[in-house]
């Protein structure tokens, strides 16, 4: 089973990388972009075949390592 984890900074947390991308887009002529939030996508190949167990395991991975839950939120998708 595969899982995809999307990690983003929480609303209200400054995103300097996103701001740099927004500025670069403006420099390239894309003036209509008012804001950019940058995150990360992590794809996992799991041996677990039970969807409920797999989702719980991936959420535990997020809480312990993949996301800094103080400043980041995450979303888990089973593929």
MMTF fields as JSON, N, C-alpha, C and O atoms, coordinates in Angstrom:
{
  "mmtfVersion": "1.0.0",
  "mmtfProducer": "UNKNOWN",
  "numBonds": 315,
  "numAtoms": 316,
  "numGroups": 79,
  "numChains": 1,
  "numModels": 1,
  "chainsPerModel": [1],
  "groupsPerChain": [79],
  "chainIdList": ["A"],
  "bondAtomList": [4, 2, 8, 6, 12, 10, 16, 14, 20, 18, 24, 22, 28, 26, 32, 30, 36, 34, 40, 38, 44, 42, 48, 46, 52, 50, 56, 54, 60, 58, 64, 62, 68, 66, 72, 70, 76, 74, 80, 78, 84, 82, 88, 86, 92, 90, 96, 94, 100, 98, 104, 102, 108, 106, 112, 110, 116, 114, 120, 118, 124, 122, 128, 126, 132, 130, 136, 134, 140, 138, 144, 142, 148, 146, 152, 150, 156, 154, 160, 158, 164, 162, 168, 166, 172, 170, 176, 174, 180, 178, 184, 182, 188, 186, 192, 190, 196, 194, 200, 198, 204, 202, 208, 206, 212, 210, 216, 214, 220, 218, 224, 222, 228, 226, 232, 230, 236, 234, 240, 238, 244, 242, 248, 246, 252, 250, 256, 254, 260, 258, 264, 262, 268, 266, 272, 270, 276, 274, 280, 278, 284, 282, 288, 286, 292, 290, 296, 294, 300, 298, 304, 302, 308, 306, 312, 310],
  "bondOrderList": [1, 1, 1, 1, 1, 1, 1, 1, 1, 1, 1, 1, 1, 1, 1, 1, 1, 1, 1, 1, 1, 1, 1, 1, 1, 1, 1, 1, 1, 1, 1, 1, 1, 1, 1, 1, 1, 1, 1, 1, 1, 1, 1, 1, 1, 1, 1, 1, 1, 1, 1, 1, 1, 1, 1, 1, 1, 1, 1, 1, 1, 1, 1, 1, 1, 1, 1, 1, 1, 1, 1, 1, 1, 1, 1, 1, 1, 1],
  "groupList": [{"groupName": "UNK", "atomNameList": ["N", "CA", "C", "O"], "elementList": ["N", "C", "C", "O"], "formalChargeList": [0, 0, 0, 0], "bondAtomList": [1, 0, 2, 1, 3, 2], "bondOrderList": [1, 1, 2], "singleLetterCode": "X", "chemCompType": "L-PEPTIDE LINKING"}],
  "groupTypeList": [0, 0, 0, 0, 0, 0, 0, 0, 0, 0, 0, 0, 0, 0, 0, 0, 0, 0, 0, 0, 0, 0, 0, 0, 0, 0, 0, 0, 0, 0, 0, 0, 0, 0, 0, 0, 0, 0, 0, 0, 0, 0, 0, 0, 0, 0, 0, 0, 0, 0, 0, 0, 0, 0, 0, 0, 0, 0, 0, 0, 0, 0, 0, 0, 0, 0, 0, 0, 0, 0, 0, 0, 0, 0, 0, 0, 0, 0, 0],
  "groupIdList": [1, 2, 3, 4, 5, 6, 7, 8, 9, 10, 11, 12, 13, 14, 15, 16, 17, 18, 19, 20, 21, 22, 23, 24, 25, 26, 27, 28, 29, 30, 31, 32, 33, 34, 35, 36, 37, 38, 39, 40, 41, 42, 43, 44, 45, 46, 47, 48, 49, 50, 51, 52, 53, 54, 55, 56, 57, 58, 59, 60, 61, 62, 63, 64, 65, 66, 67, 68, 69, 70, 71, 72, 73, 74, 75, 76, 77, 78, 79],
  "secStructList": [7, 3, 3, 3, 3, 3, 3, 3, 3, 7, 6, 6, 1, 7, 7, 2, 2, 2, 2, 2, 2, 2, 2, 2, 2, 2, 2, 6, 6, 7, 6, 6, 7, 7, 7, 7, 7, 7, 3, 3, 3, 3, 3, 3, 3, 7, 1, 7, 7, 7, 2, 2, 2, 2, 2, 2, 2, 2, 2, 2, 2, 0, 0, 0, 0, 0, 7, 7, 6, 6, 6, 3, 3, 3, 3, 3, 3, 3, 7],
  "xCoordList": [0.853, 0.0, 0.897, 1.969, 0.451, 1.196, 0.43, -0.798, 1.184, 0.588, 1.312, 2.518, 0.554, 1.12, 0.818, -0.331, 1.859, 1.714, 2.05, 3.118, 1.141, 1.376, 1.547, 0.661, 2.691, 3.013, 3.094, 3.804, 2.375, 2.368, 2.52, 2.119, 3.11, 3.15, 1.725, 0.895, 1.452, 0.129, -0.107, 0.833, -1.379, -1.751, -1.218, -1.34, -0.635, -0.085, 1.404, 2.044, 1.967, 3.406, 4.075, 3.674, 5.088, 5.787, 6.414, 6.956, 6.333, 6.858, 7.854, 7.48, 9.114, 10.083, 10.34, 10.578, 10.298, 10.485, 9.322, 9.53, 8.123, 6.956, 7.023, 6.674, 7.475, 7.599, 8.657, 8.481, 9.754, 10.797, 10.258, 10.572, 9.457, 8.853, 7.887, 7.886, 7.057, 6.119, 6.865, 6.464, 7.95, 8.744, 9.353, 9.328, 9.893, 10.493, 9.448, 9.73, 8.253, 7.186, 6.839, 6.623, 6.787, 6.537, 7.616, 7.325, 8.866, 9.989, 9.904, 10.42, 9.249, 9.09, 7.841, 7.526, 7.129, 5.961, 4.628, 3.591, 4.631, 3.388, 2.913, 3.001, 2.41, 2.055, 0.781, 0.518, 0.002, -1.277, -1.18, -2.208, 0.008, 0.164, 0.316, 1.307, -0.661, -0.642, 0.022, 0.513, 0.046, 0.653, 1.051, 0.413, 2.109, 2.582, 2.909, 3.58, 2.442, 2.805, 3.524, 3.0, 4.688, 5.466, 5.437, 5.519, 5.322, 5.302, 6.125, 7.007, 5.828, 6.535, 5.558, 4.564, 5.873, 5.086, 6.008, 7.111, 5.557, 6.333, 5.493, 4.353, 6.056, 5.351, 6.016, 7.24, 5.197, 5.684, 5.143, 3.966, 5.99, 5.563, 5.48, 6.484, 4.298, 4.057, 3.802, 3.252, 4.199, 3.883, 2.497, 1.91, 1.98, 0.654, -0.414, -0.39, -1.346, -2.415, -3.763, -4.669, -3.91, -5.155, -5.128, -4.245, -6.093, -6.103, -6.169, -5.485, -6.972, -7.111, -5.795, -5.38, -5.143, -3.861, -2.791, -1.976, -2.797, -1.801, -1.939, -0.941, -3.162, -3.385, -2.937, -2.309, -3.255, -2.845, -1.326, -0.755, -0.673, 0.784, 1.426, 2.386, 0.892, 1.444, 1.211, 2.088, 0.067, -0.19, 0.8, 1.259, 1.126, 2.124, 3.484, 4.216, 3.832, 5.09, 5.127, 6.155, 4.001, 3.927, 4.132, 4.875, 3.475, 3.569, 4.978, 5.417, 5.693, 7.011, 8.16, 9.2, 7.989, 9.137, 8.817, 9.498, 7.806, 7.611, 7.114, 7.353, 6.435, 5.914, 6.241, 6.198, 6.567, 6.746, 5.363, 4.996, 4.609, 3.2, 2.988, 1.852, 4.041, 3.912, 3.64, 2.833, 4.318, 4.188, 3.667, 3.407, 3.512, 3.072, 1.819, 1.594, 1.02, -0.113, 0.182, 1.02, -0.499, -0.271, -1.583, -2.571, -1.554, -2.708, -2.201, -1.192, -2.876, -2.495, -3.495, -4.705, -2.982, -3.82, -3.282, -2.079, -4.158, -3.761, -4.035, -5.117, -3.066, -3.175, -3.416, -3.533],
  "yCoordList": [-1.175, 0.0, 1.236, 1.237, 2.272, 3.527, 4.592, 4.574, 5.505, 6.624, 7.897, 7.894, 8.971, 10.284, 11.207, 11.337, 11.846, 12.798, 14.18, 14.385, 15.121, 16.509, 17.318, 17.34, 17.983, 18.758, 20.232, 20.589, 21.074, 22.518, 23.262, 22.774, 24.454, 25.308, 25.72, 25.948, 25.811, 26.237, 27.697, 28.477, 28.048, 29.429, 30.308, 29.97, 31.424, 32.338, 32.165, 33.042, 31.043, 30.827, 31.428, 31.141, 32.258, 32.883, 31.828, 30.83, 32.061, 31.121, 31.859, 32.315, 31.982, 32.729, 32.108, 32.838, 30.789, 30.155, 30.492, 30.787, 30.448, 30.816, 32.264, 32.588, 33.136, 34.549, 34.762, 35.601, 34.011, 34.104, 33.644, 34.243, 32.594, 32.118, 33.161, 33.438, 33.751, 34.785, 35.957, 36.467, 36.377, 37.483, 37.116, 37.926, 35.914, 35.472, 35.412, 35.79, 34.942, 34.912, 36.32, 36.548, 37.264, 38.657, 39.192, 39.922, 38.827, 39.26, 38.674, 39.254, 37.519, 36.874, 37.335, 36.828, 38.3, 38.856, 38.288, 38.637, 37.428, 36.863, 37.714, 37.303, 38.903, 39.885, 39.521, 40.099, 38.595, 38.262, 37.31, 36.949, 36.896, 35.965, 36.779, 37.488, 36.673, 37.45, 36.721, 37.359, 35.401, 34.659, 33.269, 32.673, 32.746, 31.39, 30.727, 31.32, 29.516, 28.694, 27.475, 26.798, 27.195, 26.063, 24.964, 25.232, 23.734, 22.6, 21.461, 21.669, 20.253, 19.086, 17.924, 17.829, 17.049, 15.84, 14.654, 14.605, 13.704, 12.499, 11.303, 11.152, 10.449, 9.232, 8.033, 7.896, 7.179, 6.013, 4.735, 4.666, 3.733, 2.387, 1.562, 1.361, 1.091, 0.379, -1.104, -1.478, -1.937, -3.364, -3.662, -4.697, -2.778, -2.959, -2.987, -2.16, -3.93, -4.045, -3.564, -3.294, -3.453, -2.962, -1.432, -0.832, -0.806, 0.652, 1.378, 2.383, 0.887, 1.541, 1.51, 2.516, 0.357, 0.234, 1.073, 1.713, 1.069, 1.847, 3.328, 4.008, 3.834, 5.252, 5.613, 6.651, 4.769, 5.015, 5.018, 5.845, 4.091, 4.01, 5.264, 5.807, 5.711, 6.894, 8.135, 8.995, 8.239, 9.374, 9.386, 10.451, 8.22, 8.128, 8.577, 9.272, 8.184, 8.629, 10.154, 10.778, 10.737, 12.195, 12.873, 13.849, 12.355, 12.944, 12.837, 13.719, 11.748, 11.514, 12.076, 12.429, 12.166, 12.537, 13.416, 14.415, 13.063, 13.683, 15.124, 15.889, 15.497, 16.865, 17.42, 16.708, 18.697, 19.403, 19.96, 21.038, 19.24, 19.574, 20.879, 21.339, 21.475, 22.78, 23.848, 24.753, 23.735, 24.761, 24.223, 24.999, 22.901, 22.312, 21.464, 20.877, 21.421, 20.498, 19.474, 19.709, 18.353, 17.324, 16.674, 16.697, 16.093, 15.358, 14.024, 13.982, 12.947, 11.614, 11.122, 11.193, 10.622, 10.002, 8.601, 8.417, 7.631, 6.276, 6.129, 6.474, 5.622, 5.528, 4.094, 3.835],
  "zCoordList": [0.0, 0.0, 0.0, 0.604, -0.675, -0.707, 0.07, 0.146, 0.637, 1.348, 0.921, 0.672, 0.843, 0.543, 1.71, 2.131, 2.228, 3.327, 2.783, 2.205, 2.968, 2.584, 3.86, 4.715, 3.985, 5.184, 4.792, 3.851, 5.505, 5.242, 6.565, 7.621, 6.481, 7.662, 8.026, 7.146, 9.304, 9.756, 9.389, 9.236, 9.252, 8.983, 10.11, 11.287, 9.74, 10.731, 10.969, 11.551, 10.526, 10.657, 9.422, 8.294, 9.636, 8.52, 7.62, 8.097, 6.299, 5.313, 4.412, 3.332, 4.839, 4.039, 2.669, 1.706, 2.558, 1.248, 0.318, -0.859, 0.838, 0.044, -0.404, -1.54, 0.49, 0.145, -0.934, -1.818, -0.868, -1.9, -3.257, -4.285, -3.262, -4.511, -5.052, -6.251, -4.175, -4.616, -5.246, -6.292, -4.605, -5.128, -6.486, -7.413, -6.607, -7.87, -8.979, -10.116, -8.659, -9.659, -10.131, -11.321, -9.188, -9.553, -10.478, -11.425, -10.202, -11.047, -12.45, -13.405, -12.57, -13.869, -14.606, -15.683, -14.024, -14.689, -14.239, -14.803, -13.245, -12.719, -11.542, -10.385, -11.857, -10.84, -10.074, -9.02, -10.572, -9.946, -8.767, -8.193, -8.388, -7.264, -5.98, -5.802, -5.096, -3.862, -2.708, -1.776, -2.754, -1.662, -2.094, -2.963, -1.488, -1.767, -0.437, 0.408, -0.254, 0.895, 0.34, -0.545, 0.836, 0.351, 1.394, 2.593, 0.938, 1.847, 1.282, 0.449, 1.744, 1.239, 1.106, 1.827, 0.164, -0.055, 0.163, -0.383, 0.957, 1.264, 0.836, 1.274, -0.023, -0.443, 0.213, 0.201, 0.779, 1.509, 0.875, 0.519, 0.733, 0.34, 1.613, 2.297, 1.924, 3.178, 2.925, 1.888, 3.868, 3.775, 4.33, 4.013, 5.142, 5.75, 4.655, 3.744, 4.739, 3.74, 4.269, 3.481, 5.571, 6.16, 6.175, 6.787, 5.504, 5.35, 6.693, 6.886, 7.606, 8.91, 9.675, 10.252, 9.679, 10.374, 9.693, 10.357, 8.361, 7.615, 7.917, 8.158, 7.906, 8.182, 9.595, 9.802, 10.556, 11.943, 12.061, 12.773, 11.363, 11.42, 10.803, 11.349, 9.674, 9.02, 9.883, 9.969, 10.51, 11.405, 12.568, 12.982, 13.088, 14.149, 13.632, 14.338, 12.399, 11.782, 11.679, 11.938, 11.301, 11.182, 12.524, 12.632, 13.537, 14.87, 15.445, 16.182, 15.108, 15.684, 14.854, 15.409, 13.514, 12.693, 11.486, 11.253, 10.729, 9.421, 9.468, 8.534, 10.531, 10.65, 12.032, 13.035, 12.057, 13.33, 13.667, 13.199, 14.463, 14.684, 15.445, 15.564, 15.956, 16.591, 15.528, 15.742, 14.385, 13.344, 12.012, 11.093, 11.9, 10.632, 10.825, 11.883, 9.777, 9.733, 8.642, 7.771, 8.69, 7.676, 7.274, 8.008, 6.077, 5.556, 5.028, 4.324, 5.355, 4.924, 3.891, 4.103, 2.771, 1.743, 1.496, 1.31, 1.493, 1.101, -0.382, -0.858, -1.106, -2.561, -3.012, -4.21]
}
